Amino acid sequence: MEVCQLQGTPFTECKSFSCMLIFHCRRGWSRTPILCKAVERMTHIMTACTVQEALCMLWRSKDEKCGEKKVLVIVTDSAAYMLKGAECFQVFYAKIIHLSCLSHGNHRVTEEVRATLSEINCLISSAKVFIKAPSPARAFQTAHPDCPLPPEPVLTRWGTWLSAANYYSDNHRKVAEVLMPM
């Protein structure tokens, strides 16, 4: 019984690496990818082909057809090409379960919350004034020496927007007290 994890990793300009890791229920994760190849562009077809090629390599000395019953789960990130590729792969492996990485799921939830709560997103975006202009930062640190400056979320780093939202839920009065007179 194996779990497959497929990762599409950007490598250099116009190239990506498609890597396949195997988890065996009795032996654990493989220490190195069973297959890692450079591709010009990751697509759903490339995803399905990479999985199939890696599994053929895994069972090349055994009966190829027995692999259809051995693969139970495939874990990918939530990129559209991975989701579509997993659908294509389910044609060959009918009993396979496709799981998206939990971290990617959390990121998608955060993006939805950020899009829904536009006023809060504007408030969080206003924290740039503390980074770009030194006088508000000094005023804030003088008025509230025990409170750290507002964080600046990085949208490509999961969870930083939620951390900033939590900061403002705890400290919005302090921030408003410093910014309102300006």
C-alpha positions as CSV (number, residue, x, y, z in Angstrom):
1,M,0.0,0.0,0.0
2,E,1.7,3.2,-1.2
3,V,0.9,6.9,-0.9
4,C,2.2,9.1,-3.7
5,Q,3.2,12.7,-3.3
6,L,3.8,14.7,-6.4
7,Q,5.5,18.1,-6.2
8,G,5.9,20.6,-9.0
9,T,8.8,22.7,-7.9
10,P,10.0,25.8,-9.9
11,F,13.7,25.4,-10.7
12,T,15.0,28.0,-13.2
13,E,13.5,30.3,-15.7
14,C,11.0,28.5,-17.8
15,K,11.7,25.1,-16.1
16,S,10.1,23.2,-13.3
17,F,11.0,19.9,-11.6
18,S,8.4,17.3,-11.3
19,C,9.2,15.0,-8.3
20,M,7.5,11.9,-7.1
21,L,7.9,10.6,-3.6
22,I,6.6,7.2,-2.4
23,F,5.3,6.4,1.1
24,H,5.0,2.7,1.9
25,C,2.8,1.9,4.8
26,R,5.3,-0.5,6.4
27,R,8.6,1.2,5.4
28,G,7.7,4.9,5.5
29,W,8.8,7.7,3.0
30,S,11.4,7.0,0.4
31,R,14.5,9.0,1.2
32,T,14.8,10.3,-2.4
33,P,12.3,11.0,-5.1
34,I,11.6,7.9,-7.2
35,L,11.4,10.2,-10.2
36,C,12.6,13.8,-10.6
37,K,12.7,15.4,-14.0
38,A,12.9,18.9,-15.5
39,V,9.9,19.9,-17.5
40,E,9.3,23.1,-19.5
41,R,5.8,23.6,-18.0
42,M,3.7,21.8,-15.4
43,T,0.3,20.9,-16.8
44,H,-2.3,18.4,-15.8
45,I,-1.1,16.0,-18.5
46,M,2.5,16.3,-17.2
47,T,1.2,15.6,-13.7
48,A,-0.6,12.4,-14.7
49,C,2.3,11.2,-16.9
50,T,4.8,11.8,-14.1
51,V,2.8,9.7,-11.7
52,Q,2.3,6.9,-14.2
53,E,6.0,7.0,-15.2
54,A,7.2,6.8,-11.6
55,L,4.8,3.9,-10.8
56,C,6.1,2.1,-13.9
57,M,9.6,2.6,-12.6
58,L,8.6,1.3,-9.2
59,W,7.0,-1.9,-10.5
60,R,9.1,-2.5,-13.6
61,S,10.3,-5.8,-12.4
62,K,6.9,-6.9,-11.1
63,D,3.6,-7.4,-12.8
64,E,2.5,-3.9,-13.9
65,K,-1.2,-4.6,-13.4
66,C,-0.8,-5.3,-9.7
67,G,0.1,-1.7,-9.2
68,E,-3.4,-0.6,-9.9
69,K,-4.5,-2.2,-6.6
70,K,-1.5,-1.0,-4.6
71,V,-1.8,2.8,-5.0
72,L,-4.4,4.0,-2.6
73,V,-3.7,7.8,-2.1
74,I,-2.1,10.5,-4.1
75,V,-1.2,13.8,-2.2
76,T,-0.6,17.0,-4.3
77,D,-0.8,20.7,-3.7
78,S,-3.9,22.6,-4.7
79,A,-2.6,24.0,-7.9
80,A,-5.2,23.7,-10.7
81,Y,-3.0,21.5,-12.8
82,M,-2.4,19.1,-9.9
83,L,-6.1,18.8,-9.2
84,K,-6.9,18.2,-12.9
85,G,-4.0,15.8,-13.2
86,A,-5.3,13.8,-10.3
87,E,-8.7,13.5,-12.0
88,C,-7.0,12.2,-15.1
89,F,-5.0,9.7,-13.0
90,Q,-8.2,8.4,-11.4
91,V,-9.2,7.0,-14.8
92,F,-6.3,4.4,-14.5
93,Y,-6.5,3.9,-10.7
94,A,-10.3,3.8,-9.9
95,K,-9.8,3.3,-6.1
96,I,-7.3,6.0,-5.6
97,I,-8.1,8.8,-3.2
98,H,-6.7,12.3,-4.0
99,L,-5.8,14.6,-1.1
100,S,-4.7,18.1,-1.3
101,C,-2.0,19.3,1.1
102,L,-3.5,20.8,4.2
103,S,-1.2,23.8,4.1
104,H,-2.5,24.7,0.6
105,G,-6.0,24.3,1.9
106,N,-5.4,26.7,4.7
107,H,-3.9,29.2,2.3
108,R,-7.0,29.0,0.1
109,V,-9.2,29.7,3.1
110,T,-7.1,32.7,4.0
111,E,-7.3,34.0,0.5
112,E,-11.1,33.7,0.6
113,V,-11.3,35.4,4.0
114,R,-9.0,38.2,2.7
115,A,-11.2,38.7,-0.4
116,T,-14.4,38.7,1.6
117,L,-13.3,41.1,4.3
118,S,-12.0,44.0,2.1
119,E,-12.2,46.7,4.8
120,I,-10.0,44.6,7.1
121,N,-7.6,43.9,4.2
122,C,-7.4,47.7,3.6
123,L,-6.6,48.2,7.3
124,I,-3.9,45.5,7.2
125,S,-2.5,47.0,4.0
126,S,-2.2,50.4,5.7
127,A,0.5,49.0,7.9
128,K,3.0,49.9,5.2
129,V,3.0,53.4,6.6
130,F,5.0,52.1,9.6
131,I,7.6,50.5,7.3
132,K,7.9,53.2,4.7
133,A,7.8,56.3,7.0
134,P,9.8,56.4,10.1
135,S,7.8,59.1,12.0
136,P,4.6,56.9,12.5
137,A,6.8,54.0,13.6
138,R,8.6,56.3,16.2
139,A,5.2,57.7,17.3
140,F,3.8,54.2,17.8
141,Q,6.9,53.0,19.7
142,T,6.8,56.1,21.9
143,A,3.1,55.8,22.7
144,H,3.1,52.0,23.2
145,P,6.7,50.8,24.0
146,D,5.3,47.4,25.1
147,C,3.6,46.7,21.8
148,P,5.4,45.6,18.7
149,L,4.9,47.4,15.4
150,P,2.1,46.0,13.1
151,P,3.3,43.1,11.0
152,E,3.5,43.4,7.2
153,P,1.9,40.3,5.7
154,V,3.6,38.7,2.7
155,L,0.8,37.3,0.5
156,T,2.9,34.4,-0.8
157,R,3.7,33.3,2.8
158,W,0.8,31.4,4.2
159,G,-0.7,32.6,7.4
160,T,1.0,36.0,7.5
161,W,-2.2,37.8,6.6
162,L,-4.1,35.9,9.4
163,S,-1.3,36.8,11.9
164,A,-1.7,40.5,10.9
165,A,-5.5,40.2,11.3
166,N,-5.0,38.7,14.8
167,Y,-2.5,41.6,15.6
168,Y,-5.1,44.2,14.6
169,S,-7.9,42.5,16.5
170,D,-5.8,42.8,19.6
171,N,-4.2,46.3,18.9
172,H,-6.5,48.2,16.6
173,R,-7.2,51.0,19.1
174,K,-3.4,51.5,19.7
175,V,-2.8,51.8,15.9
176,A,-5.8,54.1,15.4
177,E,-4.6,56.3,18.3
178,V,-1.3,56.9,16.5
179,L,-2.6,57.1,12.9
180,M,-5.7,59.3,13.4
181,P,-3.8,62.6,14.3
182,M,-1.6,62.2,11.2
